């Protein structure tokens, strides 16, 4: 359906942690006296089913968002679960409400299905370790739905809260600030709960609460900044924030580039060979050791076809969405590349418009 599914490197760690939790903690309790290999195989299976459930949750957000004309082109699985990458804010409170409700409903649906499978097979006298794991995953999905319904950004419950206030006061920004404030309160309470568990009961689970609370607190702040900046990015053009002075000569060496960068705070450069553009230089990847300083910059060029093309008349928001993980896009209005726009340009814009 044109949705890119991305696995962040941090996902590997949570996958191992969940596999370990099932293998060494949960499965030996609900299905005792099995071999370690059986626990391990079932633990790996359970982790895959868990993340398939997370993906199903995020896909439900994505499908409802697309029906309401909110673009989502990527879903990322990472340490804290999954995230649908919204490219813009929902246009109406009703569309926000529909999108927010879709995820928890999907998780509740899966929870009921998994528990029903467990119940039906148990009724026929069939009960093995895989069915035990599926039953546990049913409970976990329902728990995640309930947790996601807590009324604070960036949780789904926070989006529902924003949608309800938005319907009442007709002010999206004011409603966002209320939902973000609620999210910070909830995040702070989770952190306090974690600290209490650590101090009073010496439980390692307290560290999880602290970590989750910290993540939610930071995400709430990021959500507010996004809500403030996105409308502005929709109104300005690439031409207003693009870098037109990023051209270098291919005969420049690393020492000359190093001296230039002491005065110019840029990481991305277009390199000319005579009158044509030879490639893109990512200064942040270069090794400015003494032995390399006489080498020419053309030895380090990246091919241009790797990067997206935008027009100076495009909105800054559309350019940001096109850039993706590459951090830079080339500006071409049909008569050749006349500049670039990078993450640095957006950071400068954000700092000026806080």
Secondary structure, 3 states (H helix, E strand, C coil): CCCEEEECCHHHHHHHHHHHHHHHHHHHHHCCCCCHHHHHHHHHHHHHHHHHHHHHHHHHHHHHHHHCCCCEEEEEEECCEEEEEECCCCCCHHHHHHHHHHHHHHHHHHHHHHHHHHHHHHHCCCCCHHHHHHHHHHHHHHHHHHHHCCCCCCCHHHHHHHHHHHHHHCCHHHHHHHHHHHHHHHHHHHHHHHHHHHHHHCCCHHHHHHHHHHHHHHHHHHHHHHHHHHHHHHHCEHHHHCECCCEEECCCEHHHHHHHHCCCCCCEEEEEECCEEEEEEEHHHCCCCHHHCCCEHHHHCECHHHCCEECCCCEHHHHHHHHHHHCEEEEECCCCEEEEEEHHHHHHHHHHCC
